[in-house]
Amino acid sequence: MVVLHYISVISLLMGGISALIILIDILLGNRQQMMIMNFVYPITGLYASIFALLFYFKVGRKSVVKSSIMPKDSMESQKKPFWQSVAIGTLHCGSGCTIGDILAEIFLLFIPVVVFGSSLIGSWIIDYISAFLVGIFFQYFSIKPMKKLSPGKALKAALKADSLSLSFWQLGMYGWMAIAFFLIFKQRLEANDDMFWWMMQIGMLLGFCTAFPINWWLIKKGIKEKM
């Protein structure tokens, strides 16, 4: 357990450093064309660490605002390989889930929620609600300026675009956390334990894996916009 503790601390530090590197790069002038992505990439760094850095500098940096005279109809998403657009859409969804889950777990540290006699079920329900709300918030502020919709129509479009994606992301995360609790550690980890957050980092990566195919389908069908 001591070795796992050190590994978890290193992993969490790497996530924090990765997020900070991306944030500093953005603040130095490499702003994304879509405002919300300036938040998405640093948040992704928190759990994806070195993978987030590689993706950001190889793919994300191609979408920086380069010139004020750039044609407005020049959409970077049209130039990207399709898989990159899907990956960005999935990360966008995942950043909302990540923030939602973090907020929920902090809340549950102070106010535990028990459902059917289980605090674990209660925590997963609160996690899902929080992740869903924050995820839809992120999608709303992508769709509204992009399509210039009214608030009501933008909210409806956000729900249509990301409800499935958010659910599949959480499914992957829950699946991994169940494995961690019941098979690896044989006990529930609490949010005041660094190993809990290390497991959450891995859970978010698996959330990306489970949400990627549904995002591919949503974008292919035109239900969700390319990013």
Helices and strands as residue ranges (DSSP letters): H 2-27, H 37-48, H 50-58, G 60-63, G 76-78, H 82-110, H 119-147, H 151-179, I 180-184, H 194-220
